[in-house]
Amino acid sequence: MADRETARVIVVGGGISGLAATHRLVRAGVSVTLLEASDQLGGLGTFFEREGRTVERFYHCVMPSDEHLLPLLDELGLADTVDWAPTRMGMVVEGERYPFNTAFDLLRFTPLTLVQRVRFGVVSLLLRFLGRGRDLDNLRTEDWLRRLYGDVIWERLFSPMFGSKFGAAFGDVPALYLWQRLGREKNVAVRGYPSGGYESIIDALRAAIEAGGGTVRTGVPVAELSAAADGVAVTLASGERLTADWAISTLPLPTLRAVADEALAPALPTVQLAYQGVVNALFFLRRGLDGHYWAPVLHSGTDFDGVIEMSALNGTHDGLHLAYAMHYCDRTSELYRTDPEEIARRWTAQLLATYPDLLTAEDVVDVRVFTAPFVEPVYPLGYAAAKPSAEVPGTRLLLATTAQIYPDVTSWNSSTGLSNRVVDGLLERLGAEAPARV
């Protein structure tokens, strides 16, 4: 069996999971080749160029509680480049905008009655405590929140918010997911953003991998993946065939099943997960919005169901304010397949109608629309027991995918943590000492 000095590993997928796994293997002295189908690394962290500067296609932030991502940034020498700032939340309900951060904001939140506002505040303060010791993995989010908050608060606030995130099955998502999310995100929170953007993280990871002897290849789609007890083989769309002792796949499970050969397919996890994709519009604006980093948009007649005012965190971009509007949906949905120019036109009108006192048509300088097909798995009840392990039985293929992150929130932090665990297991098999984490 190959040891650390002789083992060859292929990592499939150049998002943060693949990059973090490759980086950690290279630091341990393992020979690694990273394969990415697109012409850019980073997955949802990819970017585009506008007037000589790069901008992320999708919004991201760093949290002080990111126990896996922050040490990785430290290893890369980027920890001190993260600019931290307090951020706040807003709420748009039936076209009316509200701040939603303090007890005073809640008392003035007229979509709920005074009694409902008090109930909302008390239950929200106690929610983490109320979930302790309960089998939240087998409890529907809707059942739990309806019982605690009441029918009106569920229908007015939580139902549209969860529906926007998880689609038609939102009520069936395990309450454990929400309980876990409360540990990472709050209405008022300090968030961070690297001064060089997420491109700086991607570039630093690639540079560190290549400096350590690893190979990074982009623009190389995988046509077929085979794995057995004695090794793996990857056939690229170009016809080129690569072999290795081990492989780590970070592909979404549907994508992996599509490229697995006939011998590998039966060994893959049988769990059938639905995935939500996202339609995301990025607005370049001459003026800012309310200054709320995050604002759900509920019952307001918009196609988008949330606005992220990125400039509330990272400032302006060549004097322009950046705001992302998004809608999570299935990749087969009508909206997902709508022409981007039509989405830009329609969502611009809706954004102007949502912020009529702050924006005019002349304030919208540019709009870019992007989609991603596999953003958020929709977890069924009892998923903790059904969650795939890292090992594909009888093969040397390991998995590090979003299907395994649960109950943690899908993020660059949780993806980095998952990759660390998968790589540590592989290094143990190879008899290699896992590199210390800073």
N, C-alpha and C positions, 0 to 999 in steps of 0.2 A: 504494500500500500504506500502511496506517495506520502512524504512527510512535508514539513513546512518548506524546506529548501527546494524540493523537486515538484511540489504540487502545482498544477496549473488550474486556474479558476476562470470561468467566464461569468460575468455579471450581465444580465439582460435587462435593459432599461436604464436610462440615464437621468431619471428624476432624482430627488434628494435621497430616496432609499438606495438606489443604485450607486450614486456618488459616495454616500457615506459608507456603504459596505465596501466599495472598492478602495476607498481611502484607508479604511481600517485594516484591510487585508494587506495592502502595500506596506503599511507601517509595520506589519508583522513579518515582512520579508517574503510574502507569497507572490508568485507570478500571476498577474490578473490582467484580463482584457475586458473592458467595458464596452458594450454595444448599445447604441442608441439609434432608433429608426429615423428620427427627424434630424434636421440639420442643426439643432440646438440641444444643449443639455439643460436640465432643470425642471422638466415636466411642467407643472403649473407655475413654475418660477421663470418661464421663458419670457422673452422681452422682444420689443421691436424698436426700430430706430426712427426718430422723428426730429428733423432739423438738427442732425448731428449728435443727438443725445438718445440714450436708451430709456425705455419705460416698460415696466412690467405689464404683461397682458392681463394679469389677475392680481388682486390685492393680497398683501401679506403683511404680517407684523410679527415681532418677537415679543414674547411675554417674559417678565422676570422669573416666572415659575418654570421656564423651559429648561428642565434639568438635563436634557440630552443635547439640545441644539447649542446652548450657550457654551458648554465645554468644547464642542466641536469648533465653534467660532474662536475660542481661546487657542486651540491647537493651530488654527490657521492664522493667528495673529490679527484677528478681526474683532475681538471682543471690545476693544476700546473704540471701534468705529461706530458702535451702535449708539445712536442718539435716542435718549429716553424722554418721553413727554407724557403728561397726564392727558387722557382722552375721555370723552364723555359720550353719552348715548342720547338720542332723540327718539321720538315715536311719531309716525304720521298715521292718523286714524280718520277715515272719511274725509280726507283732504286737509284736515287741520293738523298743524305741527305743534308738538309739545316737547319740552325738555323732559328727560326721564332719568334723573340721577339721584336726587335727594328726597328726603321725606317731604320737604316743602313742594317739590315738583309733583310728587304723588298726590298730595292733598289738592293740587290744582288740576289734576288729570280728569277732566269732565266726562270722558267716555265711560267712566265708572261712577256709580253713586258714592257718596261719602262712606257708607258702610262697606261697600265693595273695595274702596281704596284702602280702608283700614285693614280689611281682611287680607288684601293682596300684600300689604306691607308686612304684616305679622307673619303670614305663612312663608313669604320669601325669606325673611330673616331666619326662620326655623327649618327651612327645607332640607339643608344638609343634615341637620340633627334628626329630622323626621325620617330620613332614608336609612339611617344607620341600623344595621342588623336585619334589614328587610331583604327579601329575595326580589330585588328590583329587576333582575334579569328575566324573571318570569311574570312581571307585572306590566300591563300595558300603560304607556305614558298617559293616555287619555283617562283611563280608570283612576290612576293615581292623582292626577291634577284636578280632575272634576271633583273628586272626593275632598281634596284639600281646599281648593279655591272656589268651588261652586260652578254651576253650569254657565252663568253669565260671563265670568272671567275667562273660562275655557273658550267659549264661543267667540267672545270679542277679541281676545288677545292670543291665547295659545294655539287655538285651532288654526288660524291663518298663518301663524309663524311656523308651526310644525308642518303644516301642509305645504308651505313654500319650500321647506327644506327637504322633505321626504316624499312628497307626492301623495297619491291616494291612500297609501298605507301608513300615513303619519301617526294615526292613533295607536297602531299596533307596535310601534317601535318600543323596545324595552325602556322602562323608566330609568334603568341603570345608566343609559347614555346621557340623559339630562342631568342626573345626579353627578356624574363624572365631569360633565361640562361646567357645572357650577364651580368646580375647583380651579378652573383655568380662567374663566371670563367673568367679569363683573361690569356693571353699568359704568362706574367710574373706575378706571384702571390706568396704571402706567404701562404704556406700550413702547416698543422700540423699533427702530428702523435703521439698517446699516447705511452709513453716509454714502457709500458707493452703490447702493441699491442691492437687490438680490443677485444681480449680475456679478457683483464683487465676490459673493460667496461661491457662486458657480465657478468663476474663473480661478479663485484660490484653490478650490478642490481639484480642479483639473490640473493646475500647475503642480500641486503637491503630489498627485497621483503620478504624473509623468516624471517628476523629479525623482520619485522613488522607484522608477523602473516599470510602472504600470503602463498599459496601453489604453488609450481612449479613442474610440471610433464613432463618428456620427454619420448619419445618412446611410445606415446599413440595416434595413429592415430584416427581421428574421422571418424566413419562410417556413422553416421546420425545426423543431427541437425534439431530440431523442435523448433518453436517459435510461441507463441500466445500472446494474450493481457494480459494474467495473468502469464507468465513465459516462461522459456525455458528448453529444455532437450537435452542432448548430449549423444549419444550412441557411445561408443568407439569400435574399431575393436575387442577388446577382449570380447565384449558383456556387459561390465559394463555400467551402465546408471547413469548419473549425472543430477541433476536438479538445477536450480538457478532462481533468480528473473529476472536477466538480463544477456545478453551475448554480448560480443564485438567480432566480427569476423575481423581478419586481413588477411584472406585468399584471394588470387586472385579470382576475380568473377567466372571464370570457375571452380575453385576448390570448391568454396562455392556452386555453383549450383549442382555440382556432389554429395554433401552430404546432401543437403536440402531435407527434406521429402516432400511428395506430397502436404501437406497443405501449407508449407512455400514457395515452389518454385514459385508459381504465384505472390507472393508479392515482390520477389527480383527485383532489377533493371533490366530493359529490355534492357539497352544499351549493344550493342554487340561490345566489344573492342577486337582488335587483340593484341597479346602480342609478343614482341621479347624476345627470350631466348638468352643465350650467351654460346659460347664455349671459354674456357679460359685456356691457357697454361702458367704455371709458370716455368721459367727457373732459375736454380741455376748455376751461371757463375763464373769462376775464375777471369774474368776481367769485368769491367763495359763497358757500351756503350757510347753514346755521352754526358751523363749527363743531358739529357732532360727528365723531368718527363713524359711528354706526347708527342708522335709523331704519328700523323695520317700517314698511309701508303697507298698511292694512286697510281693507275695505275702501280703497281709494280710487278704483277704476283704472289702475295702472297695470301694464304687463309685468313690470318689474315689481319685486316685493321687498326690496331693500336698497339703501343707498349708503355707500361707504365714502365719506369725504376724506380722501387720503391726505389732502393738504393740511388737515387738522393735526396730522402726525408728522409728516415729512416736509411741510412747507410747499412753496410754489415751484413750478417747473418752468424755467425761463419766464417767470412772471405770471404764469397761468396756474390756476387752481385745478387739481385733479379730483374727479369724483367718479366712482364706479357705481353703476346700477346693475342689478343682477336678478336672474330668475333661474332657480334650479328646476330641471325638468328631465324627463327621459329623452334619450338621444333619438328616439323614433317619433317624438311629439311634433306637432305642427309648428310650434314656435321654434324649436331647435332647427328645423329645416327651412325656416323662413329666410329669405334673402337678407344679408346683413345691411344693405342699404335701406331696405324697408324698415328693419328694426331701428336703425339709426334715426330715420325720419320720425317714426312713431314714438319712440322713447324720448326724443328731443322735445316733442310737443307735450308729452306727459310730464317730463321734468320741469318744463316751463310752467305748466299748470300747477305743479306741486309747490313751486317756489316763485309765485308771481310777483311778490314784493322784492325779490332779490335778483331775479334774472330776467333779461329780455332776450329775444332771438339773437341780437348782436353780441351778446355775451358768450354764446356758444361758438367757439373758434373751430373746434374739430371734434369728431366722434369716431371712435374705432370700436368695432364689434368683434368679439372673439367667443368661441365655444370650446368646450372640453367635454368628452363623452362620459368619462368615468371619474367623477369627483367624490361622491359620497355613497358608500354602500348603505342600503336600507336593511338594517338588521332585524331579523325575526325574533320573536320571543324565545328565550332559552338559548340564545346564540353562544353564550359562554361555553356551553358543552359541545356545541357543533363547530366552533371556530377551528379552522384548519391548523395543524401544527406546521412547524417549519419544514419537516422532513416529508418527502414523498416516498412512501414505503417501497423498498426493493430497488431504489435508484439512488444516484448521487446528485439529485436535484433538490435544492432547498428553496423555500418560498419566503419572500419578505414583501408582502402586499398589504394594501389597505384592508383586505378581508381579515387580517390577523391583528389589527390595531385595537379593535374593540376590547374593553369599553372606553379606551382613551379617545379623545377627540382627534379626528383626522387633521394632521398639521405637519409641518416640517419637523417639529419637535418629536412627536410620537413616531413618525417615520424613521427618524434618526435613531431613536431608542430601539425600535424593532430591528433595524439593521444591525445595531450593536449586539443585540442578543443572538441573532442568527449567526453573525460572524464569530462571536465568542464560542458558540457551539461547534462551528466548523473548525476553528483553531484547536479546540480541545480534541477533536477527532484526529487532527493532523499532528498532535503532540506539540503544538506551538503555544508559547505563552502569549496570552492576549496582551496587546500594548496597553499600558496604563492610560487611563483617561485623565486629562488634566483637571 
